[in-house]
Amino acid sequence: MANRGSKLEVGTEKWLKQTGGRLTVLQALRLSAQGLAQTIQARASWPSGPSDLEASNQFARVAASRKELDKVLSSVQIRALDRQGQDVLNHSCRTFLLGAALITEEVFHRLDLTVAAVAALSHDDGLLHPSTPGACFTADSTIETSQMMASLGLPEASAEGARAAVISHFQPRLPANPGAEAKLLALGASADVMGIGLRKIHPQLIREIWQEWPDLGFLAHMKKLLKGEITRAPRTRAGILALSGMPYLLRKTKA
């Protein structure tokens, strides 16, 4: 299985199905190095806030995304809350909105907002409900992704895009030619968990997002979940990054 996996691109659905998300030694070393480099680069740089034009665009993108999020939540919120709890559901909502703030205008206009919202709302479901010891949690997350998409009456082609975003989000570098939804989810999740990119967002927008979707102890919960992946699935991306120190490099708590 490892030999076959070494020939596939990490973070794709085909790779996940064939390997269960288990990395080869070389892939694990590369991932660990990329994660460390990303963290060092993010914390060593002090970008200024957005320009007036970009701030205006951020507010507009988040406003449009919030409307779509409310629409999707009207159908799936009860199930998501039951499966994830309020703190993780809030994280999922922040991830979607932060990702919308961080992506470019060009990428935003290529988005299917419904697909991106479902991907965000389901991306950590498998971390809470893993089914197969040793396998990547995103495999279980994608099951919930498909169920959410089906409950909304959306076609399989759209579900494929949502699953691709969920599978690829947990790595410093996305696979080649990622979809717009994958870019949003990766940026949003990194911002909410690690704090990467938060300085690029207008402070008022940050305050509004956290007022609507507060932490509620999410960081402590995530730290525990990540540390658990070291023993549950040590050869996966979550296991490797947790072993490399990710649980101790989470962002500072927001008020």
C-alpha positions as CSV (number, residue, x, y, z in Angstrom):
1,M,0.0,0.0,0.0
2,A,2.8,2.4,0.9
3,N,4.6,1.8,-2.4
4,R,1.4,2.5,-4.4
5,G,0.8,5.6,-2.3
6,S,4.3,7.0,-3.1
7,K,3.2,7.3,-6.7
8,L,0.0,9.2,-5.9
9,E,-0.3,12.9,-5.1
10,V,-0.9,13.4,-1.4
11,G,-4.2,15.0,-0.6
12,T,-6.2,13.7,-3.5
13,E,-9.3,11.4,-3.3
14,K,-7.5,8.7,-5.2
15,W,-4.6,8.8,-2.9
16,L,-6.9,8.6,0.2
17,K,-8.8,5.7,-1.1
18,Q,-5.7,3.7,-2.0
19,T,-3.7,4.4,1.1
20,G,-6.2,5.3,3.8
21,G,-4.2,8.5,4.2
22,R,-1.1,6.7,5.4
23,L,2.1,8.5,4.4
24,T,5.4,6.9,3.3
25,V,8.5,7.9,5.3
26,L,9.6,10.4,2.7
27,Q,6.1,11.9,2.5
28,A,6.0,12.2,6.2
29,L,9.4,13.9,6.4
30,R,8.4,16.3,3.6
31,L,5.1,17.2,5.3
32,S,6.8,17.8,8.6
33,A,9.3,20.1,7.0
34,Q,6.6,22.0,5.1
35,G,4.5,22.5,8.2
36,L,7.5,23.8,10.2
37,A,8.4,26.2,7.3
38,Q,4.9,27.5,7.0
39,T,4.7,28.2,10.7
40,I,8.1,29.9,10.9
41,Q,7.3,32.0,7.8
42,A,3.9,33.1,9.2
43,R,5.2,34.1,12.6
44,A,8.3,35.8,11.3
45,S,6.4,38.1,8.9
46,W,4.3,41.0,10.1
47,P,2.1,42.0,7.1
48,S,0.3,45.3,7.3
49,G,-3.5,45.2,7.3
50,P,-5.4,45.2,4.1
51,S,-5.6,48.2,1.8
52,D,-8.9,50.2,1.8
53,L,-9.9,48.4,-1.4
54,E,-9.1,45.0,-0.1
55,A,-10.8,45.7,3.2
56,S,-14.0,46.6,1.2
57,N,-13.7,43.5,-0.8
58,Q,-13.2,41.4,2.3
59,F,-16.4,42.8,3.9
60,A,-18.3,42.1,0.6
61,R,-17.0,38.6,0.3
62,V,-17.8,37.7,3.9
63,A,-21.3,39.3,3.7
64,A,-22.1,37.1,0.6
65,S,-20.6,34.1,2.3
66,R,-22.6,34.7,5.5
67,K,-25.8,34.7,3.6
68,E,-24.9,31.3,2.0
69,L,-23.8,29.9,5.4
70,D,-27.2,30.9,7.0
71,K,-29.0,29.2,4.1
72,V,-27.0,25.9,4.4
73,L,-27.3,25.9,8.2
74,S,-31.0,26.2,8.0
75,S,-30.9,22.6,6.7
76,V,-27.9,21.0,8.4
77,Q,-27.3,22.9,11.7
78,I,-29.2,20.5,14.0
79,R,-27.2,17.5,12.6
80,A,-23.9,19.3,12.7
81,L,-24.4,20.5,16.2
82,D,-25.4,17.0,17.4
83,R,-22.3,15.5,15.8
84,Q,-19.7,18.2,16.4
85,G,-20.8,20.3,19.4
86,Q,-21.1,24.0,19.5
87,D,-17.3,24.7,19.7
88,V,-16.4,22.7,16.6
89,L,-19.5,24.0,14.7
90,N,-18.4,27.5,15.5
91,H,-14.9,26.7,14.2
92,S,-16.4,25.4,11.0
93,C,-18.3,28.6,10.5
94,R,-15.3,30.8,11.3
95,T,-13.3,28.7,8.8
96,F,-15.7,29.4,6.0
97,L,-15.9,33.1,6.7
98,L,-12.2,33.6,7.3
99,G,-11.4,31.7,4.1
100,A,-13.8,34.0,2.2
101,A,-11.9,37.0,3.6
102,L,-8.5,35.6,2.7
103,I,-9.0,34.3,-0.9
104,T,-8.6,36.6,-3.8
105,E,-11.4,38.2,-5.7
106,E,-10.6,36.0,-8.7
107,V,-10.9,32.8,-6.7
108,F,-14.0,34.0,-4.9
109,H,-15.8,34.5,-8.2
110,R,-15.0,30.9,-9.2
111,L,-16.5,29.5,-5.9
112,D,-19.5,27.5,-5.5
113,L,-20.5,29.0,-2.1
114,T,-22.8,26.1,-1.2
115,V,-20.0,23.5,-1.9
116,A,-17.5,25.6,0.1
117,A,-19.9,25.9,3.0
118,V,-20.6,22.2,3.2
119,A,-16.9,21.4,3.0
120,A,-16.3,23.8,5.9
121,L,-19.1,22.4,8.0
122,S,-18.0,18.8,7.6
123,H,-14.2,19.1,7.3
124,D,-13.5,18.0,11.0
125,D,-16.3,15.6,11.4
126,G,-14.0,12.6,11.0
127,L,-11.6,14.0,13.7
128,L,-14.5,13.7,16.1
129,H,-15.9,10.4,14.7
130,P,-13.0,8.3,13.3
131,S,-13.9,4.8,12.2
132,T,-10.7,3.1,11.2
133,P,-7.6,3.0,13.4
134,G,-4.6,4.2,11.5
135,A,-6.6,5.9,8.7
136,C,-6.8,9.6,8.0
137,F,-9.7,11.3,9.6
138,T,-10.6,13.1,6.4
139,A,-11.9,9.8,5.0
140,D,-14.6,9.8,7.6
141,S,-15.2,13.6,7.2
142,T,-16.0,13.0,3.5
143,I,-18.7,10.6,4.4
144,E,-20.4,13.4,6.3
145,T,-19.7,15.8,3.4
146,S,-21.5,13.5,1.0
147,Q,-24.4,13.1,3.3
148,M,-24.8,16.9,3.8
149,M,-24.6,17.4,0.0
150,A,-27.2,14.8,-0.6
151,S,-29.5,16.3,2.1
152,L,-29.3,19.6,0.2
153,G,-30.3,17.8,-3.0
154,L,-27.0,18.6,-4.7
155,P,-25.5,16.5,-7.5
156,E,-22.5,14.1,-7.1
157,A,-20.3,16.3,-9.2
158,S,-20.7,19.1,-6.6
159,A,-20.1,16.5,-3.8
160,E,-16.8,15.6,-5.5
161,G,-15.6,19.2,-5.2
162,A,-16.6,19.4,-1.6
163,R,-14.8,16.1,-0.8
164,A,-11.7,17.2,-2.6
165,A,-11.6,20.4,-0.4
166,V,-12.0,18.4,2.8
167,I,-9.4,15.8,1.9
168,S,-6.7,18.3,0.8
169,H,-7.2,20.9,3.6
170,F,-4.9,19.3,6.2
171,Q,-1.5,19.9,4.6
172,P,0.7,23.0,4.2
173,R,0.7,22.7,0.4
174,L,-2.4,21.8,-1.6
175,P,-2.3,19.3,-4.4
176,A,-1.8,20.5,-8.0
177,N,-4.6,22.5,-9.5
178,P,-6.8,22.8,-6.4
179,G,-10.4,24.0,-6.7
180,A,-11.5,27.4,-5.4
181,E,-13.4,25.6,-2.6
182,A,-10.1,23.8,-1.5
183,K,-8.3,27.1,-1.4
184,L,-10.9,28.7,0.8
185,L,-11.1,25.8,3.2
186,A,-7.3,25.5,3.5
187,L,-6.9,29.2,4.2
188,G,-9.8,29.4,6.6
189,A,-8.8,26.4,8.6
190,S,-5.2,27.5,8.9
191,A,-6.3,31.0,10.0
192,D,-8.7,29.7,12.6
193,V,-6.5,26.9,14.0
194,M,-3.0,28.3,13.6
195,G,-3.6,32.0,13.2
196,I,-2.0,32.1,9.8
197,G,-3.2,35.0,7.8
198,L,-5.4,36.7,10.4
199,R,-3.3,39.9,10.3
200,K,-4.3,40.2,6.6
201,I,-8.0,40.6,7.6
202,H,-9.5,43.9,8.7
203,P,-9.7,43.9,12.5
204,Q,-13.4,44.9,12.5
205,L,-14.2,41.9,10.4
206,I,-12.3,39.6,12.8
207,R,-14.3,41.0,15.7
208,E,-17.6,40.4,14.0
209,I,-16.8,36.8,13.1
210,W,-15.7,36.0,16.6
211,Q,-18.7,37.7,18.1
212,E,-21.0,35.6,16.0
213,W,-19.1,32.4,16.3
214,P,-17.0,32.5,19.6
215,D,-14.3,30.0,20.5
216,L,-16.0,28.3,23.5
217,G,-12.9,26.3,24.4
218,F,-12.3,25.1,20.8
219,L,-8.5,25.5,21.0
220,A,-8.1,23.2,24.0
221,H,-10.5,20.7,22.4
222,M,-8.5,20.8,19.1
223,K,-5.2,20.4,21.0
224,K,-6.6,17.2,22.6
225,L,-7.9,15.8,19.3
226,L,-4.6,16.4,17.5
227,K,-2.6,14.8,20.3
228,G,-4.9,11.8,20.1
229,E,-4.0,11.4,16.4
230,I,-0.4,10.6,17.3
231,T,-1.5,7.3,18.7
232,R,-4.7,6.7,16.7
233,A,-3.2,7.4,13.2
234,P,0.5,8.1,13.5
235,R,1.3,7.8,9.8
236,T,-1.4,10.2,8.6
237,R,-1.0,13.9,8.0
238,A,-2.7,14.8,11.3
239,G,-0.5,12.3,13.2
240,I,2.7,13.5,11.6
241,L,2.0,17.2,12.1
242,A,0.8,16.6,15.7
243,L,4.1,14.7,16.4
244,S,5.9,17.7,14.8
245,G,4.5,20.0,17.4
246,M,1.3,21.3,15.9
247,P,-0.8,21.0,19.1
248,Y,1.6,23.5,20.8
249,L,1.6,26.0,17.9
250,L,-2.1,26.9,17.8
251,R,-3.2,30.5,17.6
252,K,-3.8,32.6,20.7
253,T,-7.3,32.6,22.1
254,K,-9.6,35.3,20.8
255,A,-11.8,37.3,23.2
